[in-house]
Structure formats: C-alpha cells, structure tokens
Amino acid sequence: MAEREPISAAEQKQSASAPNQKNTTDNTAKNVLIQGTILAGASIIAKVIGLIYRIPLFKILGDVGNSYYSTANEIYSIILMISSFSLPLAVSRLMSERIQKGEMRNANKVFLCSMRFAVVSGGILALITYAFAGVITKYVMNVEYAKYGLRVLAPVILIFAITGVFRGFFQGFSNMVPTAVSQVIEQIINALVSIWGAWVLMDYGRSLVASAENELVAPGWGAAGATFGTVASVTVALLFMMYLYSRFNRRFRHSVRKDQTAKRESSHYLYRVLILTILPIILSTLVYNISNVLDQGVFNAILKSQNYTEKQYATIWGIYTGRFRVLMNVPLSLASSLGPAVVPSLTAAVAAKDKASAVRTVHSSTRYTMIVTIPCAFGMAALGGPIIQMLFHPSSGMALSAGIMQAGAAVIILYALSTLTTAILQGLGRLREPLIHNAIALVVHLISLVVMLRYLNLNIYAVLYSNVIFALVVCILNALSIRRYIFYQQEIRKTYLIPLVSSIIMAFGSYAIWYVLNMIVGNSIATILAIVCGVIIYLVSLVAFRGLTEPEMRKLPKGEVLVGLFRKMGLLR
C-alpha cells in the first residue's frame, strides 16, 4: 500500500486554527466516543452475561473441564483470526475510504468480494480444523480431551467469517449499532445453550469413564457440550445481520445506482487490495493473540517436565482462564470495542487529509480508555478475592485466585492500551508496524516466560508477568510509531497520572468498606456495596483533581446529566 506523508506539527496547528475545521474535528471525536461507547456498552453487557453464565458452567465443568473449554476456544480463536477475524476491520476500512469519496459502487463491490473471500477461507479452515483437532490438542497443547470441543467449534469458523463481513459493512458507515446488538443477542443465546450443552454432555461423559478407564473423558465431553453455545449464538447473529442487511440494502442499492463515479474498480484489484489489507492485520492480530495459546503450550510442557500430572497443570490453567481471564475480559472489552469505532474514523480523516481530526480522535480515545480501564484494574486487584468468592464460591484454589487477580492488574491496563494503539495505527494506514511490534514483543515475552517458569519457578505467575512484558513492549513501540507518523504525543497528567491517583484512592477506600461490611452483612453484599462506593469515590476524585473537565464530560453519552450531577455536588463551577 502507498505510504502517506506524516502529519507535521505545523499542519496540525494550521488545521486546528480554523473554526469550522475545529467544529468538524470536535464532532468527529464525539462521534467516535458515541459509536465506541455504543459498542463498548454492548460488549460489556455481553461480557457480563458471559461472566454470569460462566458461574454455573464453572460448577458443571470444574477446573479441568474449564481448562479444556478454554483450550478449545483459544485454538478456535487463533484459527478464526487466520481465516476471518480481521474481516470486519478490513471491510470497514476499505468501505470507509470509498464512501468518503462517494464511490458507492466500489464500496458495494468491496462488500461482495469480501463475502466471497470469507466463504472460501472460512470453509477451508473449518474443514482443516475438524480433521486435525485431535492432533492439535494432543501433541501441541498436551490436553488431548479438548479435541471434542474443538471439533464442535469447527463449523463456526465459516459462520463467523460471513457474519464478520456483514459487521464490517455497517462499520464502514460508522454504524456500530448492528454489531453491538448482534453481540448481545449472540451472548444471550451462547449462555443458555452452553449451560444446557455442558450439563447434558457432562452426564454422557461420566457414562463413558468406566469403559474409557480415564476420568478426564467426562470433563472433555462437558467442554464439548459448552461449545455448542458458540455454534448456536454465531448462527443466530448471522441471521440477525442478514435481516438488517436486507432492510438496509434497498436504500444502499439506490445510492449505488445513483453513483456516477467514473472510476470502476475490478474484482481482481479489490481481491488484491483486500488481501494486502487483511494480511498485515491477520498477522498482527495473530501474533498479538497467539501468545495465549503459546503460553498454555509452554506452561503445560514445562510443568509436565517438572513431574506435574495433566490434571494438576490443567487445574491451575483452569483457575487462571476460568476465573481471572473471564473477569479481565470485562474491562478489556472497552478497548477492543473502541478499535472498530476508531479505525473508520481515522481512515476517513486520513483520506480527507483532516489532520486535526486524526489527532483529536487519538487523544480522546486514549484518554477515554485509560479513564475507564485503570480503575477497573485497581478495583479488581483490591477486591479480587471477594469478587471470586462471590461469583464462583470455589471449594479450592481461593488463595491462588486472589493472588492472580492482584498480580494481573498491570496486565489489564497495558493490554487495553496496546489493543487501542494497534487499532489506531491500523486506522492511520500503518498496517505493518503493529505486526513488527507484536512480533518483537512476542519473542521477548516467550523468552521471559521460559526463564520465569524453568529457572525462577514462578508457576502461573510467570504467565502473568510475561504478559505484562509483552503488552508493555507493544505499548512503547506503538506510541513511538504514532508519534512519528502524526507528530503526536499523549499528554501524561490527565490521561494517566490523575486516573492512577484516583484509582489508588478508590482501591483503598473500597477495600476498607468491604472489610468493615464483610463482618456485618457477609461477603456478597459487602462486595457489591464496596464496588458501588468505589465507583463513586473514583468519579469524585477524578473530577476533584480536574482529570475530567466539563467540556469533556459533555462529549460523552448522557454528558449533560453528569455535568448537572457534579454541579450539584459543587465539584464543577
């Protein structure tokens, strides 16, 4: 792809000086936050639903079954990234460029070519996954009985690929509502079917234990039953997106027919552009996310060499994935949701040479992410043990769970920032940089993981600390590239320091509240009240330290309500 010239500091000032341009960039930044908030809100709702259904699922499957379930999902996710996970981002980016120029026929052709690409790539990888599921789980991951779940997930690769193209179509118009609604519907179906499937096939697995002479057969089949939820949910999401597209298509086809653009892009050209756009995104996303699979493979292999049994290291990994990572994904959903909103906006800004808009979008999205993610991480560290006890009521591994929650706070913050900055670079057209940065970070990550596991004997904490190193390296390299490309550097005080100080105050305050109330009303009620009080403490501290100003609050959804509330409290003049 052609290199774009960097946005100079002088050009930033010149663009920012024009009142009309400033209004446009303010509206763009506000639109990104609104669309991002819609997607983030839906994603958080979906994650909360996922968290709720994982509680009975955890009870049904146990730590070993959760390990098998997580393993099947991790492998499925990696294969999904290779085949189609990047399609929504690529389709939205390519369509946004053409819609910005008024080339509706070419935008429609992007959609049609992407759909054909999705069917072919998704179908081939679905067949390969089903055929080689047993080989992957047994010889690569050292957890043989995760094969049942992976085979169930194989058809979803094709279904998700097609769904992803529809999502990218709407995101190309900067409309995140269809994606947001489909995610919530998807998770509700997933929750119901997963619990039912796990319960049915867990019983079936128990009936096979005697003949198989292996107690791991039961959790293996239970995990397979849980993955049926993904099959059902993605299928329903696809039907929903097809319905929305059929409703929108009449208006869209009218725009296509009216398009008088002389330039007509051929299918051959668009396939080439699609592949050139997708390939760096696929590789970057793959390298970024494959660390989870590699972590488990390295962790299992080294612990196996240290005379741990499969049940022992599967139990430890089940605690890590079934408790910490499930909770971690709730705050991380904000960063992963802002990405699809940021990419088309930045792509349109670069295409229109609206440099001030690009700068404001980067600034506002980064601040928004940190303001929300930092307190979530500190809150989970302060109340990790009580939250685990309230949600899962574990009969064992409580001390380990609490320790992982406390040690994992930095992982949440850095992963959120690295995810967002990767999306920013992709939106700016810098598709190769994230791939290079993630590859460098992955090498450093794996070396540190092996050293901490084999020589420092840190066990599961080695996985956490090496993930901190991975995300930190990505953040630093991404920040340097963003600064080099648009001559922009995020300010420190209001984006990082004030949220950090406010989060520390909130963490101590919420833990003190829990400690007192726990002796009076018990853990569950004390934990809920401590979380509510923690949110209030954080918001008051943030506004009191001027970490969130009145104009910034007004840009947020329901910002006027927040401004009125803080005015009544005397925190805003």
N, C-alpha and C positions, 0 to 999 in steps of 0.2 A: 504493500500500500504506500502511497506517496507520503513523504514526510511533510509535515506542516511547519511553518516558521514559528519560533517561540513567540509568546506574547510578551512584549517588553514592558518594563515598569512605566516608561513614558506613555506608551499606548494605553496602559491601564488608567493612568491619571487623566489622559485626554478623554477616554470613554466615560469615565466616572464624572467628568465635569459637565457633561451635557444633561440638563434636567430631564428631557424626555427619555434619554437613554437610561438615566438613573431610575426613573419610574418603571421602565421596562425590566431592568435587572432586578429591582425590588419585587416586581410581580413574579418574575421567573423564579427567584429564590423562594418566594412564598408558595408558589405553585409546587415546587419540588418538595417543600416541607409538608404541604397538604397532601399531595399524592403519596409521599413517603409515609406520612402518618396513617393514611388510609390503609396502605399495605402493611405497615408495621402493626397497626391495631389489629387487623385481621390475622396477621402472623402470630401476634402474642396471644390472641384468643385461641388460635389453632394450637399453639404450644401449651397453653393452659389446659385445653381439652386433652391434648396428648399427655400432659403430666397427670391429669386426673385418671385417665384410663390406664396409665402405666401402674397405678397403685394396685388395682385388682389383678392386673396382668402380672405384676411382680409376685403377688401372692400365689398365683396359679403356677407360674413357671419356676420360681425360686431363682437363686443366684446363677446356677449353672444354665438353666433354661434361658434366663435373660442374657447370658453371655452368648449362647447360640443364636438367639434372636438378634442381638446387636451385631454379631459377626455376619450373619446373612444380609442384614441391612447395609452394613459397611461395604461389603463386596458389591452388592447390588448398586449402591450409590456410586461407587467408582466406575462400574461398567456404564451406568447411566450418564456419567459425566463424559465418557468417551463417545457415547452414541448421540446424546440429545440434551444433556443438562444445560449446555451453553446456548441452545437454540433460542429460547425466549430473549436472551440478551442480544444475540447476533441479529435476530429478526427485527427486534425493536430498534436497534441501532441503524440497520440498513433502511428500514422503512422510514424512520425519523428523518434521515438525510434526504430522502426523496420527497417526503411530504412537505418538508421545509422549503423545497424548491418548487413545489406544486406539480411534481411528476407523479400523478396518481396512478397512471398506467404502469409505470415502472415499479411503483410501490406494490401494486397488486401482483405483478409478476414475481417480485421478491417473495411474497407470501406463497404463491403456487409452487415455485421452485423449492422453497424451504419445506413445504409439505411433502413433495416427492422425496427429497433428501431424507426427511425424518422416517418415512415408511421404509425406505431401503436400509438405512443404517440401523434403525431400531429393530427391524425384523431380523437382520443378520446376527446382531449381537444377542438378541433374545434366544435364538437357536443355539448359538455357541455357549451361552451361559447355562442353558438347560443341559446340554450334552456334557459339559466339563465341570459341573457343580461339585461332584464328589472329589474330583482331582484337586480342585482349588482348596476346598475346606480341609481335606485330609493332609495334603502334602505341603501346602503353602501356609495355612493358618493353624495347623495342628489341633483342629477341633472337628473331627470327622462328621459328627452328627448334626452340624449346622447345614449339611447338604440338603436336607429335606426342605428347610425354609428357603434356601437359595433357588431351588427348582420351582417352588411356588411363585417366587418373585420374577422369574424369567420373562413371562408374557408382559409384565408391567413395563418393561423397557420399551417395547413397541408402543404401548398405550400412552405412556408418558411423553414419548417423542412427539406424537401427534398433538397431544394436549399442549405441550410446550410451544408449538408453532402458533396455535390459537392465542395463547397468552402473549407471546411476542407481538402478534398482530395488534392487539389492543394497546399494549405498552408503547408501540410505535406511535400511537396517537396520544401518548402521555395519559392514558386512561388506565389506572390501576384497579378500578373497582371490580371488573370481571375476574381478574386474578385473585383479588382479595376475597371476594365472595366464594369463589370456587375452592380456595384453600380452606375456608371454614367448613363448607359442606363436605369437602374431602375428609377433613379430620373427624367430623362427627360420625360419618359412615365408617371410617377406619376404627374409631374407638369401639363402636358397637360390634362390628364383625370380628375384630381382633380378639376381644374378650370371649365371644362365643366360640370362635375357632380354636383358641388356646384351650378352653375348657373341654371341648369335645375331643380334640386330638391328644390332649394330655392323658385322658382316660384310655384312649386307644393305645397310646404308647405304653402305658402301665400294663396293659394286657399282653404286650409283646416282650416285656422284660424277662420273663421266665424262659421263653423259647430262645431269645437272643442271648441270654446269660450276660447281660450288660445293663446296669441300672441307668446308663446315660441315654438309652433309647427313648425313655419316656420324656425327658426334657427336650430331646431333639424333635420328637413329633409335636410336642406342645408349642415349641418355637415355630414350627411349620404352620400350625393352626393359626398362630398370631399373625403370620404374614399374609393370610387370606384377607385381612383387613385392608392391606395396601392394594391388593388386586381390586377389591370392590370399590374402594374410595377413589382410586385414579380413574376407574371406568366411569363412575358417576360424574367426576369432574370433567371428563372428556365430553360426556353427553350434555352437560350444562354449558360448556364452552361452545359446542356445536349449535346449541339452541340460541345463544346470544349472538353468535356469528350470523346465523340465518336471519335474525331480526335486524342486525346492523347492515347486512350485505346489500340490501336494496338501496339504501342511501349511499353506500360506498360505491356500488356499481354505477350509480348516477354520476358520481364525481369522476369515476374512471372514464365514462363515455364523454363527459364534457372536457376532459383533458386534451388540450391542443399542443402539448409539448412535442416539438419536432424530434427530439432525441428518444429513440426507442432502444432499450437495452435487450440484447438477445439472451436466450436461456443459457447458452454456453457461457457468456460473460458473467451472468448472475451466479451460476454454479461456481465459477472460479472465484468470484468475489466472496460468495458465501463461505467457501472452503477456506479462503485466505483470512476471512474474518473469524470463522469458527475455530480454526486450528490453533492459533495462539491462545484463544480463550479456553479451549478444551485443555490444552497442555498446562496453561497457568492454573486453571481450576483443579485439574487432575493432580498436579504437583502439590498444590495447596492442601488438598483434602486427602490425598493418598497417605499422608503421614499417619492418619488414624489406623489404617489397615496395616501399614508398616510397623507402627507402634505395637499393635497386638501380635503380629508375627514375630518381631524381635523379642517382645516381652515373654511370650509363650515359649519360644525356643531357648532363651537364656534360663528361665525358671525351670524348664524341663531338664536342662543340663545341670541345674543345681539340685536335682532329685525331687522337684515338686511333681505331684501327680497331675493329670489333666483336670481332675475335679478341683484340686486346690487352686491352680492358676486360673481356671475358668471361673471359680467363685470370686477371686479377687477382681478379675476383669469385669465380672457381672456387677459387683458393687460399684466399680468406677463408672461403667457405662449406664447401668440401670438406675443409679441414683444421681451422681454428680453431673454427668453429661446431659441427662434429661432435664435437670434444673438449669444447667448452664445455657441450654438452647433457648430458654425463655428470653433473657436479656439480649442474647446474640441475634435474636430474630429481628431486632430493630435495625442493626447494621446490614443484615442480609436483605431486609426489605427496602432500605433506603437506596441500595445499589440499583435496582431496576428503575427507580424514580430518577436517580441522578444521571444514569447513562444517556437516555434520550434527550434530556435537557442539556447536558454538556455537548452532546453530538450536534444538536440544533444550534447551540451557541457558537461552536467552532465553525460549523458550516456557514453561519451568518456573519462570522467574524465579530461576534458580540463578545468582546474580551472581558468587559466588566461583568457581564452576566456569568461567565465561567468562574471568575474569581469569587463572586458573591455566593454562587452555588456551592463551591468547595468550602468556603468559610462557614456558611450556615449549616451544611450537612455534617461537617466535622464537629462543630460545637454542639449541635443537637444530639449527635451520637454520644459524645462524652458526658454531656449533662445527664443523660439517662443511664448510660452503662456503668459509669464509675460508682454511683450509689448502689446500684443493683449488686455489683461485685462485693462491695464492702458490707452490704446488708446480708448477703449470703455467707460471707466469712464470719460475721458476728453471730448470726442466728442459724448457722449451718446445722449444728446438732439438733436443736429444737425443731427445725423445719423437717429434717429427715425423720425424726421421731414422730412428728405429727402426721406426715404423709404416708410413711411406709411401715411404721411400727415394727422395725426389724427385730428378729429374735437373736441375731448375731451380727457382728461387724459394725456395731454402732460407733466405736472409737475410731475405726478406720474411716468410716463415712464422714464423721465430723472433721477429722484431720484433712481429708481430701478437700472438703468444702473450704476450709480455711486456707489451704495451700493453693487452691485454684482461683483465688480472686484475681491475681495478675493475669491469668490465662484469659479470663472473660474480657477484661479491659483491652488487652493487646490484640486478641482475636477480633474484637469488634472494630478496632481502628484499622487493623490490617485488611479486613474484609472490605471496609468502606473505601480505603485509599486504593485498593486494587480496582474497584469499580470506577473510581474517579479517573484513574489512568486509562482504563478501557473507554470511558466516555470521551476522553480527550484525544482518542485515537492512538494512544501509545499502547499497542497490544503486545509488543514483545517484552517490554520492561517487566510487567508482572511475572511473566514466565521465567525470566532470568533471575529476578529477585527471589521467587519461590524456590527455584532450583538451588540457589546458593544457600538459602535458609534451610532447605531440606537436608542438604549434606551436613551442615553444622549441627542440625537437630539430631540426625541419626548417630553421628559421632558422639555427641554428648549423651545420648540415650544409652548407647552401649557402655560407655565409660561409667556412667552412674549406676547402671544395672549390674555390670560384671565386677567392677572394682570398688565401688562405693556401697554396694548392696542396699540401694535406696528403694528397691521394690517398686510399687506403683507410683511412689513419689518421683521416681526418675522420669516417668512418663509426663507428669505434670511440669516438672522443671524444664525438661527438654522442649515441651510445647511453649513455655514462656520464652525460651531462647529463640525458637522458630518464629513466633509471632513478632518478637522484638526486632529481629533482623529484617523481616518483611516491612515492618513499620518504618524503620530507619531508611531503608533503600527506597521505598515508595515515596517518602517525604522528600528525599533528595531529588527524585525524578520530577515530582510535581513542582518543586521549587525551580528546577532547571527549565521546565517546559513553559510555565506561565509566570515565572519570576514571583512566586507567591510563597509566603511562609506563614503558617498558622500562628496567631498570637497565643501566648502561653497563659497569661494570668486568668482570663475569663473562661478559656476553654478547658484548661487542665487544673490550675492551682486552686481556684475557688471551688469548683466541684469536688476536688480532692479533700480540701479542708472541711467543707460542709459534710462530706461523706464520712470523714473520721468522727466528727461531732455526732452525726446521726448513728454511727455504729456503736459508739459508747453509750449514747442515750437509749437506743433501742434495746441493747443487751441489759442495761440496768433496769429498764422497765420490765423486760421478760423475767429477770432474776427475782424481782420483788413479786410480780404477779404469779409466777410459777408456784410459789409457796402457798398462794391463796386460792387460785382458781384452776391450777393444773396446767400442763404444758400446752395443750392445743389452743385454749382460749388465750393464754398468756402470749403465745407466739403470734396469733392473729392481731391482738391489740398492740404488741410491740412493733409489728410490721406497719400498721396504720400510723402509729405515733412516729415511727422512723421516717415515713414519707413526709409527714407534717414538719418534723424537725429539719429535714433536708431542704424542703422548699423554703421555709422561713429563713434558714441560714443562707441559702443561695441568693435570695432576694436581698437580705440584710447586708451581705458582702458585695452587693452590686454585680453578682455573677450573671444575673438575668435582668435586663433593662425593660422598661415599659414598651419601647418600640419593638423589641424582640418578642415580647410576650404577645403583642398584637398580631404578629405574623403567624402565630400558632393557631391551630383549630381551637375555637372557643377562647381565643386570647382575650377578648373583651371581658369575659367572665372572670378570668384570672386577674386581670388588671383591677376590676372592681373589688374583688375579694381582698387583694393586697392593699388597696387604698383604704378599705375599712379597717384593716389591721394596722394602718399607719406606717407601712413599710414603703409605700410609694407616695410621693407628694403630688 
